[in-house]
Amino acid sequence: MARTPKSHRLTIANTQQTIDCAANQTVLEAALAAGIDFPFACATGNCGTCTCHLDAGKVTLMPRGDASLSPQQIKAGQTLACRARPRSDLTVTWLSRAER
């Protein structure tokens, strides 16, 4: 019998929506599955379009292109939604376009 992966609460500050995000799912995958119009282009960690600020919580950042997220951006609390898997409940704000 397959075990359901642990899930965390994910709040997208731009839309004020809170959804479930499985531990084996990226922030971007969870947002798109919930019908949230989260900005992205490549979904592989190479372009930086889905860069967001991690307002609260912790993520595991999967491998990505070196040019898509600098060490300074990581230090400033930014992450890539397409490469970030939750380790706790999260709140993120996308940075690539103005709030709606």
C-alpha distance (Angstrom), angle and dihedral (degrees) to the residues before:
residue distance angle dihedral
M1 . . .
A2 3.82 . .
R3 3.76 117.1 .
T4 3.80 118.2 -130.7
P5 3.78 110.3 -123.7
K6 3.78 117.1 -118.9
S7 3.78 112.9 -95.3
H8 3.78 132.4 -150.7
R9 3.78 133.2 -156.8
L10 3.80 112.7 -101.9
T11 3.79 119.9 -163.9
I12 3.79 118.8 -165.5
A13 3.82 102.8 -154.3
N14 3.82 93.5 -161.8
T15 3.81 92.0 62.6
Q16 3.83 99.5 23.3
Q17 3.82 88.8 -127.7
T18 3.80 124.1 142.2
I19 3.79 118.5 -158.5
D20 3.80 139.4 163.5
C21 3.80 118.6 -93.4
A22 3.81 117.9 -170.0
A23 3.80 116.5 -134.6
N24 3.83 89.5 -116.7
Q25 3.81 93.2 48.8
T26 3.80 127.8 83.9
V27 3.78 122.9 -122.5
L28 3.80 88.5 -112.7
E29 3.83 94.0 50.2
A30 3.81 91.4 50.9
A31 3.81 93.3 46.5
L32 3.80 94.2 49.0
A33 3.83 92.0 45.1
A34 3.82 87.8 54.5
G35 3.81 91.3 52.1
I36 3.81 95.7 -107.9
D37 3.80 113.6 150.7
F38 3.82 93.6 -130.6
P39 3.82 112.9 174.2
F40 3.81 114.7 -110.9
A41 3.78 140.8 137.8
C42 3.81 116.5 -179.7
A43 3.85 101.7 15.9
T44 3.82 88.3 -154.6
G45 3.81 102.4 90.7
N46 3.79 97.3 -101.8
C47 3.82 107.5 101.4
G48 3.82 108.2 41.4
T49 3.82 94.7 -137.3
C50 3.82 91.8 126.6
T51 3.81 94.4 51.1
C52 3.76 109.3 143.9
H53 3.78 138.2 172.7
L54 3.78 115.3 -109.9
D55 3.81 98.9 -134.8
A56 3.80 94.7 176.8
G57 3.80 137.1 -1.7
K58 3.79 136.7 29.9
V59 3.79 133.3 -81.0
T60 3.77 138.9 -172.7
L61 3.79 109.0 -127.1
M62 3.80 112.3 -142.8
P63 3.85 122.0 -149.1
R64 3.81 114.7 -63.1
G65 3.79 142.2 166.0
D66 3.80 112.3 -73.0
A67 3.80 92.7 -128.8
S68 3.82 95.1 53.3
L69 3.82 97.9 69.3
S70 3.79 124.2 16.3
P71 3.81 125.6 -149.5
Q72 3.82 87.0 -112.7
Q73 3.80 91.0 56.1
I74 3.81 91.0 49.7
K75 3.81 89.8 49.5
A76 3.83 88.4 50.9
G77 3.83 90.2 56.8
Q78 3.78 99.1 -99.9
T79 3.79 125.8 138.9
L80 3.80 140.2 170.6
A81 3.80 113.1 -104.1
C82 3.82 90.9 -149.4
R83 3.81 92.6 55.6
A84 3.83 100.9 34.7
R85 3.80 120.5 99.1
P86 3.81 117.6 -174.3
R87 3.79 122.8 -108.6
S88 3.81 92.0 175.2
D89 3.79 139.5 0.5
L90 3.81 108.2 -53.0
T91 3.76 143.8 -156.8
V92 3.80 117.7 -164.3
T93 3.80 135.7 177.3
W94 3.79 117.8 -157.4
L95 3.80 114.1 -132.1
S96 3.80 105.8 -165.8
R97 3.80 98.9 84.0
A98 3.77 138.1 19.5
E99 3.78 121.4 -84.3
R100 3.77 114.2 -92.0
